[in-house]
Amino acid sequence: MALKLRKDFDLTMPMAPGGQLPGDSAGESEAFGVGAPQIEARAVRHIGQWVAAVVILALLGMLAAAVYQNPFIDHRIIGKFLFAHLILKGVTVTIELTVISMVMGIVIGIALALCRETHNVVLQKFAGFYIWVFRGTPLLVQILLWGNFGLLFRHLDLGIPFTHLVAFSVSTNAVVTVFVASILALGLNEGAYMAEVVRGGILSVDSGQVDAATSLGMTHSQAMRRVVIPQATRVIIPPTGNELINLLKASSLVSVIAGGDLLTVTEQIYSQNYRTIELLIVASLWYIAVTTVANIGQHYLEKRFKRSSSRMAPKMERV
């Protein structure tokens, strides 16, 4: 029997004579079990949580005061270089490296994930080998390898393989510049991680979706493109946002090859004026600002996909 709770019902409301609640009929009072002892509802107090919050806020305030009042930090230097031309240029390069490398990583990741799910053994092994190599070596090592690629191949030649006929030859350093080397290192490395993210999204889609698509006459690749990938996108978006933020911070590693990013510019400035802490605070503030914008974008993107997926979901009828 379904119970109907009145909006004006109060557990502390006094009982009327006969065990009925004021304004209630006899049937409604029996439904709530008249005759039982009066119940007084009280909110649960979370004293420990409030104490922890106060302690954390106090520690954060003490830390902020210690940094602000530190005599070894010149706040004028921070304000001077926060919006300096060189710093803004470094921020622009950092964003360019992140966006281009992320797009490159997504494309490579989708291709590798599809190779892992195909029935071609050669493609499966190649994708597995790629992921194994790029996930197994540190990103810093890969950046150094691409930055010194000219030491391995002095010239890039285009001609007939296994012959001495060369139609076109160019210096490696002229093609693989520092910016290109940074993108190659970040993008190829990100492709290995995005491959696992995309593959996880593909595996989240029920295998019956592919069977249904193939029964309609679609090939396996068409079923992946038209049926599986659109449904897996909702699962792929959240970890992709996390990968973007991680890549944004990892782009600072290209400073080892003077990639021209924010950290590279910061190091060049404090190597001249010796204000190391102030310049590192400037770089940290810009990294926090850019990652905050990325977090906000990820939040609204996830919200949009969640809303669209809820519209597509069939509505359950109440019994």
Secondary structure as a PSIPRED ss2 file (coil, helix, strand):
# PSIPRED VFORMAT (PSIPRED V4.0)

   1 M C   1.000  0.000  0.000
   2 A C   1.000  0.000  0.000
   3 L C   1.000  0.000  0.000
   4 K C   1.000  0.000  0.000
   5 L C   1.000  0.000  0.000
   6 R C   1.000  0.000  0.000
   7 K C   1.000  0.000  0.000
   8 D C   1.000  0.000  0.000
   9 F C   1.000  0.000  0.000
  10 D C   1.000  0.000  0.000
  11 L C   1.000  0.000  0.000
  12 T C   1.000  0.000  0.000
  13 M C   1.000  0.000  0.000
  14 P C   1.000  0.000  0.000
  15 M C   1.000  0.000  0.000
  16 A C   1.000  0.000  0.000
  17 P C   1.000  0.000  0.000
  18 G C   1.000  0.000  0.000
  19 G C   1.000  0.000  0.000
  20 Q C   1.000  0.000  0.000
  21 L C   1.000  0.000  0.000
  22 P C   1.000  0.000  0.000
  23 G C   1.000  0.000  0.000
  24 D C   1.000  0.000  0.000
  25 S C   1.000  0.000  0.000
  26 A H   0.000  1.000  0.000
  27 G H   0.000  1.000  0.000
  28 E H   0.000  1.000  0.000
  29 S H   0.000  1.000  0.000
  30 E H   0.000  1.000  0.000
  31 A H   0.000  1.000  0.000
  32 F C   1.000  0.000  0.000
  33 G C   1.000  0.000  0.000
  34 V C   1.000  0.000  0.000
  35 G C   1.000  0.000  0.000
  36 A C   1.000  0.000  0.000
  37 P C   1.000  0.000  0.000
  38 Q C   1.000  0.000  0.000
  39 I C   1.000  0.000  0.000
  40 E C   1.000  0.000  0.000
  41 A C   1.000  0.000  0.000
  42 R C   1.000  0.000  0.000
  43 A C   1.000  0.000  0.000
  44 V C   1.000  0.000  0.000
  45 R C   1.000  0.000  0.000
  46 H C   1.000  0.000  0.000
  47 I H   0.000  1.000  0.000
  48 G H   0.000  1.000  0.000
  49 Q H   0.000  1.000  0.000
  50 W H   0.000  1.000  0.000
  51 V H   0.000  1.000  0.000
  52 A H   0.000  1.000  0.000
  53 A H   0.000  1.000  0.000
  54 V H   0.000  1.000  0.000
  55 V H   0.000  1.000  0.000
  56 I H   0.000  1.000  0.000
  57 L H   0.000  1.000  0.000
  58 A H   0.000  1.000  0.000
  59 L H   0.000  1.000  0.000
  60 L H   0.000  1.000  0.000
  61 G H   0.000  1.000  0.000
  62 M H   0.000  1.000  0.000
  63 L H   0.000  1.000  0.000
  64 A H   0.000  1.000  0.000
  65 A H   0.000  1.000  0.000
  66 A H   0.000  1.000  0.000
  67 V H   0.000  1.000  0.000
  68 Y H   0.000  1.000  0.000
  69 Q C   1.000  0.000  0.000
  70 N C   1.000  0.000  0.000
  71 P C   1.000  0.000  0.000
  72 F C   1.000  0.000  0.000
  73 I C   1.000  0.000  0.000
  74 D C   1.000  0.000  0.000
  75 H H   0.000  1.000  0.000
  76 R H   0.000  1.000  0.000
  77 I H   0.000  1.000  0.000
  78 I H   0.000  1.000  0.000
  79 G H   0.000  1.000  0.000
  80 K H   0.000  1.000  0.000
  81 F H   0.000  1.000  0.000
  82 L C   1.000  0.000  0.000
  83 F C   1.000  0.000  0.000
  84 A C   1.000  0.000  0.000
  85 H H   0.000  1.000  0.000
  86 L H   0.000  1.000  0.000
  87 I H   0.000  1.000  0.000
  88 L H   0.000  1.000  0.000
  89 K H   0.000  1.000  0.000
  90 G H   0.000  1.000  0.000
  91 V H   0.000  1.000  0.000
  92 T H   0.000  1.000  0.000
  93 V H   0.000  1.000  0.000
  94 T H   0.000  1.000  0.000
  95 I H   0.000  1.000  0.000
  96 E H   0.000  1.000  0.000
  97 L H   0.000  1.000  0.000
  98 T H   0.000  1.000  0.000
  99 V H   0.000  1.000  0.000
 100 I H   0.000  1.000  0.000
 101 S H   0.000  1.000  0.000
 102 M H   0.000  1.000  0.000
 103 V H   0.000  1.000  0.000
 104 M H   0.000  1.000  0.000
 105 G H   0.000  1.000  0.000
 106 I H   0.000  1.000  0.000
 107 V H   0.000  1.000  0.000
 108 I H   0.000  1.000  0.000
 109 G H   0.000  1.000  0.000
 110 I H   0.000  1.000  0.000
 111 A H   0.000  1.000  0.000
 112 L H   0.000  1.000  0.000
 113 A H   0.000  1.000  0.000
 114 L H   0.000  1.000  0.000
 115 C H   0.000  1.000  0.000
 116 R H   0.000  1.000  0.000
 117 E H   0.000  1.000  0.000
 118 T C   1.000  0.000  0.000
 119 H C   1.000  0.000  0.000
 120 N C   1.000  0.000  0.000
 121 V H   0.000  1.000  0.000
 122 V H   0.000  1.000  0.000
 123 L H   0.000  1.000  0.000
 124 Q H   0.000  1.000  0.000
 125 K H   0.000  1.000  0.000
 126 F H   0.000  1.000  0.000
 127 A H   0.000  1.000  0.000
 128 G H   0.000  1.000  0.000
 129 F H   0.000  1.000  0.000
 130 Y H   0.000  1.000  0.000
 131 I H   0.000  1.000  0.000
 132 W H   0.000  1.000  0.000
 133 V H   0.000  1.000  0.000
 134 F H   0.000  1.000  0.000
 135 R H   0.000  1.000  0.000
 136 G H   0.000  1.000  0.000
 137 T C   1.000  0.000  0.000
 138 P C   1.000  0.000  0.000
 139 L H   0.000  1.000  0.000
 140 L H   0.000  1.000  0.000
 141 V H   0.000  1.000  0.000
 142 Q H   0.000  1.000  0.000
 143 I H   0.000  1.000  0.000
 144 L H   0.000  1.000  0.000
 145 L H   0.000  1.000  0.000
 146 W H   0.000  1.000  0.000
 147 G H   0.000  1.000  0.000
 148 N C   1.000  0.000  0.000
 149 F H   0.000  1.000  0.000
 150 G H   0.000  1.000  0.000
 151 L H   0.000  1.000  0.000
 152 L H   0.000  1.000  0.000
 153 F C   1.000  0.000  0.000
 154 R C   1.000  0.000  0.000
 155 H E   0.000  0.000  1.000
 156 L E   0.000  0.000  1.000
 157 D E   0.000  0.000  1.000
 158 L E   0.000  0.000  1.000
 159 G E   0.000  0.000  1.000
 160 I C   1.000  0.000  0.000
 161 P C   1.000  0.000  0.000
 162 F C   1.000  0.000  0.000
 163 T C   1.000  0.000  0.000
 164 H C   1.000  0.000  0.000
 165 L C   1.000  0.000  0.000
 166 V E   0.000  0.000  1.000
 167 A E   0.000  0.000  1.000
 168 F E   0.000  0.000  1.000
 169 S E   0.000  0.000  1.000
 170 V E   0.000  0.000  1.000
 171 S E   0.000  0.000  1.000
 172 T H   0.000  1.000  0.000
 173 N H   0.000  1.000  0.000
 174 A H   0.000  1.000  0.000
 175 V H   0.000  1.000  0.000
 176 V C   1.000  0.000  0.000
 177 T C   1.000  0.000  0.000
 178 V H   0.000  1.000  0.000
 179 F H   0.000  1.000  0.000
 180 V H   0.000  1.000  0.000
 181 A H   0.000  1.000  0.000
 182 S H   0.000  1.000  0.000
 183 I H   0.000  1.000  0.000
 184 L H   0.000  1.000  0.000
 185 A H   0.000  1.000  0.000
 186 L H   0.000  1.000  0.000
 187 G H   0.000  1.000  0.000
 188 L H   0.000  1.000  0.000
 189 N H   0.000  1.000  0.000
 190 E H   0.000  1.000  0.000
 191 G H   0.000  1.000  0.000
 192 A H   0.000  1.000  0.000
 193 Y H   0.000  1.000  0.000
 194 M H   0.000  1.000  0.000
 195 A H   0.000  1.000  0.000
 196 E H   0.000  1.000  0.000
 197 V H   0.000  1.000  0.000
 198 V H   0.000  1.000  0.000
 199 R H   0.000  1.000  0.000
 200 G H   0.000  1.000  0.000
 201 G H   0.000  1.000  0.000
 202 I H   0.000  1.000  0.000
 203 L H   0.000  1.000  0.000
 204 S H   0.000  1.000  0.000
 205 V C   1.000  0.000  0.000
 206 D C   1.000  0.000  0.000
 207 S H   0.000  1.000  0.000
 208 G H   0.000  1.000  0.000
 209 Q H   0.000  1.000  0.000
 210 V H   0.000  1.000  0.000
 211 D H   0.000  1.000  0.000
 212 A H   0.000  1.000  0.000
 213 A H   0.000  1.000  0.000
 214 T H   0.000  1.000  0.000
 215 S H   0.000  1.000  0.000
 216 L C   1.000  0.000  0.000
 217 G C   1.000  0.000  0.000
 218 M C   1.000  0.000  0.000
 219 T C   1.000  0.000  0.000
 220 H H   0.000  1.000  0.000
 221 S H   0.000  1.000  0.000
 222 Q H   0.000  1.000  0.000
 223 A H   0.000  1.000  0.000
 224 M H   0.000  1.000  0.000
 225 R H   0.000  1.000  0.000
 226 R H   0.000  1.000  0.000
 227 V H   0.000  1.000  0.000
 228 V H   0.000  1.000  0.000
 229 I H   0.000  1.000  0.000
 230 P H   0.000  1.000  0.000
 231 Q H   0.000  1.000  0.000
 232 A H   0.000  1.000  0.000
 233 T H   0.000  1.000  0.000
 234 R H   0.000  1.000  0.000
 235 V H   0.000  1.000  0.000
 236 I H   0.000  1.000  0.000
 237 I H   0.000  1.000  0.000
 238 P H   0.000  1.000  0.000
 239 P H   0.000  1.000  0.000
 240 T H   0.000  1.000  0.000
 241 G H   0.000  1.000  0.000
 242 N H   0.000  1.000  0.000
 243 E H   0.000  1.000  0.000
 244 L H   0.000  1.000  0.000
 245 I H   0.000  1.000  0.000
 246 N H   0.000  1.000  0.000
 247 L H   0.000  1.000  0.000
 248 L H   0.000  1.000  0.000
 249 K H   0.000  1.000  0.000
 250 A H   0.000  1.000  0.000
 251 S H   0.000  1.000  0.000
 252 S H   0.000  1.000  0.000
 253 L H   0.000  1.000  0.000
 254 V H   0.000  1.000  0.000
 255 S H   0.000  1.000  0.000
 256 V H   0.000  1.000  0.000
 257 I H   0.000  1.000  0.000
 258 A C   1.000  0.000  0.000
 259 G C   1.000  0.000  0.000
 260 G C   1.000  0.000  0.000
 261 D C   1.000  0.000  0.000
 262 L H   0.000  1.000  0.000
 263 L H   0.000  1.000  0.000
 264 T H   0.000  1.000  0.000
 265 V H   0.000  1.000  0.000
 266 T H   0.000  1.000  0.000
 267 E H   0.000  1.000  0.000
 268 Q H   0.000  1.000  0.000
 269 I H   0.000  1.000  0.000
 270 Y H   0.000  1.000  0.000
 271 S H   0.000  1.000  0.000
 272 Q H   0.000  1.000  0.000
 273 N H   0.000  1.000  0.000
 274 Y C   1.000  0.000  0.000
 275 R C   1.000  0.000  0.000
 276 T H   0.000  1.000  0.000
 277 I H   0.000  1.000  0.000
 278 E H   0.000  1.000  0.000
 279 L H   0.000  1.000  0.000
 280 L H   0.000  1.000  0.000
 281 I H   0.000  1.000  0.000
 282 V H   0.000  1.000  0.000
 283 A H   0.000  1.000  0.000
 284 S H   0.000  1.000  0.000
 285 L H   0.000  1.000  0.000
 286 W H   0.000  1.000  0.000
 287 Y H   0.000  1.000  0.000
 288 I H   0.000  1.000  0.000
 289 A H   0.000  1.000  0.000
 290 V H   0.000  1.000  0.000
 291 T H   0.000  1.000  0.000
 292 T H   0.000  1.000  0.000
 293 V H   0.000  1.000  0.000
 294 A H   0.000  1.000  0.000
 295 N H   0.000  1.000  0.000
 296 I H   0.000  1.000  0.000
 297 G H   0.000  1.000  0.000
 298 Q H   0.000  1.000  0.000
 299 H H   0.000  1.000  0.000
 300 Y H   0.000  1.000  0.000
 301 L H   0.000  1.000  0.000
 302 E H   0.000  1.000  0.000
 303 K H   0.000  1.000  0.000
 304 R H   0.000  1.000  0.000
 305 F H   0.000  1.000  0.000
 306 K H   0.000  1.000  0.000
 307 R H   0.000  1.000  0.000
 308 S H   0.000  1.000  0.000
 309 S H   0.000  1.000  0.000
 310 S H   0.000  1.000  0.000
 311 R H   0.000  1.000  0.000
 312 M H   0.000  1.000  0.000
 313 A C   1.000  0.000  0.000
 314 P C   1.000  0.000  0.000
 315 K C   1.000  0.000  0.000
 316 M C   1.000  0.000  0.000
 317 E C   1.000  0.000  0.000
 318 R C   1.000  0.000  0.000
 319 V C   1.000  0.000  0.000
